[in-house]
């Protein structure tokens, strides 16, 4: 399963049954952080300066999913959950 599809399910599922109907309307993992940066620079060109670009996994997801899922690579090795959050600050 592609990582963005795993993110879609796991990070929407984490918030519980009541929130799930709303969470599934959001789109996670559309671009990787480097793809976001490239898109921003390609779209805005010299008009934009990327001041900060960070991506990380919020601990709440690790805690909520630790006893429920195990993510493995195609060789069957356990791997960490993908990052859940990307923060990009653009200066005009």
N, C-alpha and C positions, 0 to 999 in steps of 0.2 A: 504494500500500500504506500503510495507517495506520502511523504512527511506532511504536506499541507492537508491532505485528507485526514490523516491521523490527528493533526491539530484540531481540525474542524470538529471531529467527534469528541475527542478527549477533553478539550477545554470548554466545550459547550456542556458536556455531560457532567463535569465537575460541579456545576452550580446547582444541580438537583432538578427534580422533575418539574417543579413549578416554573423555574427559570428557563428550562430547556427550549420551550416553544419560542422564547424571545432570543435566546443565545444562538439558535440555529439560523437566525436571520442575518447574523454577522458573518463576515468573510475574514478568516484568518489565513495567514500563509500565502497570500496572493503573490507576493514577491519575496525573495530572500533580501536580507539587509543590503547586500551589494547591488542587487537588482533595483531596489528602491533608490539607492544613491544614483545609479546610472540613469534611471528614469527621470529623476529630479533634474539632474544636470543636463540630460538630453532635452528635456522639456523647457527648462528655464534658462539654460545656457549661462552666460556671464552675469545674468541678473541675480543669480542666487549663489550664496556661499554656504556650504554646509558647516555649521559651527560645531555641531555635536551629532554623533551617530553611535547609538548604543543598542545592543540587543541582549536580552537575558531571560531567564526562566524565573517567574514569580514562584516563591516557595509554597504558596497556597496550593498550587497544582501538584507539586511533589508530595505534599502531605495528604491531599485529598485522594490521590491515585496510588499511593505506595502499596496498598494491600489489594488493589483491584486490577492493575494492569502490569504487564511486563513488556517492554518494547525491545525488539531484537532486530539486528541487521539481517541481511540475506544469508549470512553464514550461521545464524542462530546465536550470535553473541549478544548478550544484554547490553543495551545502550541507554544513555540518559534520555529523558524526555526532551523534545525540541524546545527551543526558546519560545516563550509565550508573548513576549513584548518587544517592540521595536520603538525607539524614541529617536526622532531625527529633528534637529533644530536647524531651520534655514533662515539665513539673514539676507535681506534684500538690499 
